[in-house]
């Protein structure tokens, strides 16, 4: 039986509970979907310290520490990356656990169950979160030993477009990407290529974020086609480049926001591109009521999507009288 996967927003809720109850957890998820980003942000939001440890880069001795002789007895000196302040609070994030050597996994047994390794004891205010890639992700992954598996709660994370779009709007992911993934949400994450394929790249939220940074630095996409293919994979890259050509056919975005154009595309791909472009350029002070006037001319599903996404970018849009009028008419379409 396949374990049901959850999205980012649900993961935040589950992690909050597990932190409160001091329950160790293992987050399973494909590369590039934001596991470490989520844990680091969770620590920041809760004003907790964080120690981000990549276990695949360590040996068992690195965890226990180096021995020294004190008073004719051997004492193990714990590594500096393990917290030692008894009054501190934080998250001990053990990343890439199932990619670590078996000797390291064995050393983690005691830390997860008893909160100590040898003479080292984890301060009471610290919580343990582990993460790693799924076994079927074609990476260097070892099946965790059963005793270690049974000492943690296991949660499977998957990338969901709606959550990525919300994050993307708030973090200024390039509108080409927001529009394209609205049209092809299945390409947010793609399968990892086999070892025999010439191009090993594949699409993930992390890869799209990298591509966004690149897009803001160039104007001619034809000049970076190989970079696009090498970031999100050949198949997704080809479709993305074709989609971007749609932007050249869009009505004048500035004219729409100024209330000087009522032109509406008919193709779904163009409508996704149009909504992403409007969101990028929308400014409350200048375009306030005009966006609602134009939204009424769009097909209902795009009308609702546009306004919902604008609220993500600027919550003050809900203070406009035109928003109240819009809400009365379309509130039944809001899920």
C-alpha positions as CSV (number, residue, x, y, z in Angstrom):
1,X,0.0,0.0,0.0
2,X,1.3,3.4,-1.0
3,X,1.6,6.0,1.9
4,X,-0.5,9.1,1.1
5,X,1.7,12.1,0.4
6,X,0.9,15.6,1.8
7,X,1.7,19.1,0.6
8,X,3.8,21.9,2.1
9,X,1.0,23.6,4.1
10,X,-0.1,20.3,5.7
11,X,3.5,19.5,6.5
12,X,3.9,22.7,8.4
13,X,0.9,21.8,10.5
14,X,2.2,18.3,11.2
15,X,5.7,19.5,12.1
16,X,4.3,22.1,14.5
17,X,2.5,19.3,16.4
18,X,5.5,17.0,16.4
19,X,7.8,19.7,17.7
20,X,5.4,20.4,20.5
21,X,5.3,16.8,21.5
22,X,9.0,16.2,21.0
23,X,8.5,13.4,18.5
24,X,11.2,12.6,16.0
25,X,10.1,12.7,12.4
26,X,11.5,11.7,9.0
27,X,10.4,13.7,5.9
28,X,10.5,11.6,2.8
29,X,10.5,13.6,-0.5
30,X,12.1,13.8,-3.9
31,X,15.1,16.1,-4.5
32,X,14.5,19.8,-4.9
33,X,11.0,20.0,-3.4
34,X,12.0,22.1,-0.4
35,X,12.5,19.8,2.5
36,X,15.4,21.7,4.0
37,X,13.9,25.1,3.1
38,X,10.7,24.2,5.0
39,X,12.5,23.0,8.1
40,X,14.7,26.1,8.2
41,X,11.7,28.4,7.7
42,X,9.8,26.6,10.4
43,X,12.7,27.2,12.9
44,X,12.8,30.9,11.9
45,X,9.0,31.3,12.4
46,X,9.1,29.7,15.8
47,X,12.2,31.6,16.9
48,X,14.2,28.4,17.2
49,X,17.8,27.7,16.6
50,X,18.7,25.2,13.9
51,X,21.6,23.0,13.2
52,X,21.5,21.7,9.6
53,X,23.6,18.5,9.4
54,X,24.2,16.6,6.1
55,X,24.7,13.1,7.4
56,X,25.8,11.7,4.0
57,X,29.0,13.7,4.4
58,X,29.9,12.3,7.8
59,X,31.5,9.3,9.3
60,X,30.3,7.7,12.6
61,X,33.3,9.1,14.4
62,X,32.3,12.6,13.3
63,X,29.1,12.2,15.4
64,X,30.6,10.8,18.5
65,X,33.6,13.1,18.4
66,X,37.4,12.7,18.9
67,X,38.7,10.9,22.0
68,X,41.0,12.7,24.4
69,X,42.8,11.7,27.6
70,X,41.7,13.4,30.8
71,X,42.8,12.2,34.2
72,X,44.0,9.0,32.6
73,X,40.6,8.3,31.2
74,X,39.3,8.5,27.6
75,X,36.7,11.3,27.0
76,X,35.0,11.9,23.7
77,X,34.9,15.5,22.6
78,X,31.5,16.1,20.9
79,X,31.5,17.9,17.5
80,X,30.9,21.6,17.4
81,X,27.8,21.2,15.2
82,X,25.9,19.5,18.0
83,X,24.2,22.1,20.3
84,X,25.6,22.2,23.9
85,X,23.8,25.2,25.5
86,X,21.4,23.6,28.1
87,X,19.2,26.7,28.0
88,X,18.8,26.9,24.2
89,X,15.9,25.7,22.0
90,X,16.1,24.6,18.4
91,X,15.8,22.0,15.7
92,X,18.5,19.4,15.1
93,X,17.9,18.8,11.3
94,X,19.5,15.5,10.2
95,X,19.3,15.7,6.5
96,X,20.2,13.0,4.0
97,X,19.8,10.3,6.7
98,X,19.0,7.5,4.3
99,X,22.0,8.5,2.1
100,X,24.4,8.2,5.0
101,X,26.7,5.2,5.6
102,X,25.1,2.4,7.7
103,X,27.6,3.1,10.4
104,X,26.3,6.7,10.7
105,X,22.7,5.5,10.7
106,X,23.6,3.1,13.5
107,X,25.1,6.1,15.5
108,X,21.8,8.0,15.0
109,X,19.8,5.2,16.8
110,X,20.8,6.4,20.2
111,X,20.4,10.1,19.3
112,X,16.9,9.6,18.1
113,X,15.7,7.3,20.8
114,X,17.7,8.4,23.9
115,X,18.7,11.9,22.8
116,X,22.4,11.2,23.3
117,X,25.5,9.8,21.6
118,X,28.1,8.3,24.0
119,X,28.7,11.0,26.6
120,X,26.9,13.7,24.7
121,X,23.3,14.6,25.6
122,X,21.0,16.7,23.4
123,X,19.7,19.7,25.4
124,X,16.0,19.4,26.4
125,X,14.9,22.3,24.3
126,X,16.0,20.7,21.0
127,X,13.8,18.7,18.6
128,X,14.9,16.2,16.0
129,X,13.8,16.3,12.4
130,X,15.3,14.0,9.8
131,X,14.9,14.0,6.0
132,X,15.9,12.2,2.9
133,X,15.1,11.3,-0.7
134,X,12.7,8.5,-1.6
135,X,14.1,5.1,-2.4
136,X,12.7,5.2,-6.0
137,X,14.3,8.6,-6.7
138,X,17.4,7.0,-8.3
139,X,19.8,8.6,-5.8
140,X,22.2,7.1,-3.4
141,X,19.7,5.9,-0.9
142,X,19.8,3.0,1.6
143,X,16.8,1.4,3.3
144,X,16.8,2.5,6.9
145,X,17.2,-0.3,9.5
146,X,13.9,-1.4,11.0
147,X,14.8,-0.3,14.6
148,X,15.6,3.2,13.4
149,X,12.4,3.4,11.2
150,X,10.3,2.5,14.2
151,X,11.8,5.3,16.3
152,X,10.3,8.1,14.1
153,X,7.1,9.3,12.5
154,X,7.3,9.1,8.7
155,X,5.8,11.7,6.4
156,X,5.9,11.7,2.6
157,X,6.0,15.2,1.0
158,X,5.1,16.0,-2.6
159,X,5.2,19.2,-4.6
160,X,1.8,20.8,-5.3
161,X,1.4,23.5,-7.9
162,X,-1.1,25.7,-6.0
163,X,1.3,25.9,-3.0
164,X,4.2,26.6,-5.3
165,X,2.3,29.3,-7.1
166,X,1.4,31.0,-3.8
167,X,5.0,30.9,-2.7
168,X,6.2,31.9,-6.2
169,X,4.0,35.1,-6.2
170,X,5.2,36.1,-2.8
171,X,8.8,35.5,-3.7
172,X,8.7,37.0,-7.2
173,X,9.2,33.8,-9.3
174,X,9.3,34.9,-12.9
175,X,5.8,35.3,-14.5
176,X,6.8,33.1,-17.4
177,X,7.2,30.2,-14.9
178,X,4.0,31.0,-13.0
179,X,2.0,31.1,-16.2
180,X,3.6,28.0,-17.7
181,X,3.0,25.9,-14.6
182,X,-0.5,27.1,-14.4
183,X,-1.0,25.7,-17.9
184,X,1.1,22.5,-17.2
185,X,1.1,21.9,-13.4
186,X,2.2,18.4,-14.0
187,X,5.6,19.7,-15.0
188,X,6.4,21.2,-11.6
189,X,8.1,18.0,-10.8
190,X,9.1,15.4,-13.4
191,X,10.6,11.9,-13.2
192,X,14.4,11.6,-12.7
193,X,16.0,10.5,-16.0
194,X,17.7,7.2,-16.2
195,X,21.5,7.0,-16.0
196,X,21.7,6.4,-19.8
197,X,20.0,9.6,-20.8
198,X,22.4,12.3,-22.1
199,X,20.6,15.2,-20.2
200,X,20.3,14.3,-16.5
201,X,18.3,17.4,-15.6
202,X,14.7,17.2,-14.3
203,X,12.1,19.6,-13.1
204,X,11.6,20.4,-9.4
205,X,10.5,23.5,-7.5
206,X,14.1,24.2,-6.8
207,X,15.0,23.9,-10.5
208,X,12.2,26.3,-11.5
209,X,13.4,28.7,-8.9
210,X,16.9,28.6,-10.3
211,X,15.6,29.2,-13.8
212,X,13.5,32.2,-12.5
213,X,16.7,33.9,-11.3
214,X,18.3,33.3,-14.7
215,X,15.3,34.6,-16.6
216,X,15.4,38.0,-14.8
217,X,18.9,38.4,-16.2
218,X,18.2,37.8,-19.9
219,X,15.9,39.1,-22.6
220,X,16.4,36.6,-25.4
221,X,15.4,33.1,-24.4
222,X,16.6,31.6,-27.6
223,X,20.1,32.5,-26.5
224,X,19.8,30.3,-23.3
225,X,17.8,27.3,-24.6
226,X,20.6,25.0,-23.6
227,X,20.5,26.5,-20.0
228,X,16.8,26.0,-19.8
229,X,17.1,22.3,-20.9
230,X,19.9,21.9,-18.5
231,X,17.9,23.3,-15.6
232,X,14.4,21.7,-15.9
233,X,15.1,18.9,-18.4
234,X,14.7,18.7,-22.2
235,X,11.0,17.8,-22.4
236,X,9.9,20.5,-19.9
237,X,12.3,23.0,-21.4
238,X,11.0,22.5,-24.9
239,X,7.4,23.1,-23.7
240,X,8.4,26.1,-21.6
241,X,10.2,27.8,-24.5
242,X,7.1,27.2,-26.8
243,X,4.8,28.6,-24.1
244,X,6.9,31.8,-23.6
245,X,6.3,32.6,-27.3
246,X,2.6,33.1,-26.3
247,X,3.6,36.2,-24.4
248,X,4.4,37.9,-27.6
249,X,0.8,37.5,-28.7
250,X,-0.7,39.0,-25.5
251,X,-2.7,42.2,-25.4
252,X,-0.9,45.3,-24.0
253,X,-0.6,44.6,-20.2
254,X,0.0,48.2,-19.3
255,X,-3.0,49.3,-21.3
256,X,-5.2,46.7,-19.5
257,X,-4.1,47.8,-16.1
258,X,-4.7,51.5,-17.1
259,X,-8.2,50.6,-18.1
260,X,-7.5,51.4,-21.7
261,X,-7.9,47.9,-23.3
262,X,-10.6,45.3,-23.2
263,X,-8.9,42.7,-25.4
264,X,-9.1,39.1,-24.1
265,X,-7.2,36.2,-25.6
266,X,-9.2,33.0,-26.4
267,X,-6.6,30.3,-26.0
268,X,-6.1,28.8,-22.5
269,X,-2.3,29.0,-22.7
270,X,-2.6,32.7,-23.5
271,X,-5.0,33.2,-20.6
272,X,-2.6,31.6,-18.1
273,X,0.2,33.8,-19.5
274,X,-2.0,36.9,-19.4
275,X,-3.0,36.3,-15.7
276,X,0.7,35.8,-14.7
277,X,1.7,39.0,-16.6
278,X,-1.1,41.0,-14.9
279,X,-0.1,39.8,-11.5
280,X,3.5,40.8,-12.0
281,X,2.8,44.4,-13.1
282,X,-0.2,45.1,-10.9
283,X,0.3,47.9,-8.4
284,X,-2.6,48.8,-6.0
285,X,-2.1,52.6,-6.1
286,X,-2.2,52.8,-9.9
287,X,-4.4,49.9,-11.0
288,X,-6.9,49.5,-8.1
289,X,-10.4,49.2,-9.7
290,X,-9.3,48.7,-13.3
291,X,-8.3,45.1,-12.6
292,X,-11.8,44.2,-11.5
293,X,-13.4,45.8,-14.6
294,X,-11.1,43.7,-16.8
295,X,-11.5,40.5,-14.8
296,X,-15.2,40.5,-15.5
297,X,-14.4,40.0,-19.2
298,X,-12.4,36.8,-18.6
299,X,-13.9,33.3,-18.4
300,X,-15.1,32.7,-14.9
301,X,-12.3,30.3,-13.9
302,X,-9.6,32.8,-15.0
303,X,-11.5,35.7,-13.4
304,X,-11.5,33.9,-10.0
305,X,-7.9,32.7,-10.4
306,X,-6.6,36.2,-11.2
307,X,-8.3,37.9,-8.2
308,X,-7.3,35.1,-5.8
309,X,-3.7,35.3,-6.9
310,X,-3.7,39.1,-6.7
311,X,-4.8,38.8,-3.0
312,X,-1.7,36.6,-2.5
313,X,0.5,39.4,-3.9
314,X,-1.4,42.3,-2.1
315,X,-4.0,41.6,0.6
316,X,-5.0,45.3,0.6
317,X,-6.9,44.6,-2.6
318,X,-9.7,43.2,-0.4
319,X,-10.2,46.7,1.0
320,X,-11.5,48.1,-2.3
321,X,-15.2,48.6,-2.8
322,X,-14.9,46.9,-6.2
323,X,-13.6,43.8,-4.4
324,X,-16.8,43.6,-2.3
325,X,-18.9,43.8,-5.4
326,X,-16.7,41.1,-7.1
327,X,-17.0,38.9,-4.0
328,X,-20.8,39.1,-3.9
329,X,-20.9,37.8,-7.5
330,X,-18.2,35.2,-7.4
331,X,-17.9,34.0,-3.8
332,X,-19.5,30.6,-4.8
333,X,-16.6,30.0,-7.1
334,X,-14.0,30.4,-4.4
335,X,-12.8,27.1,-2.8
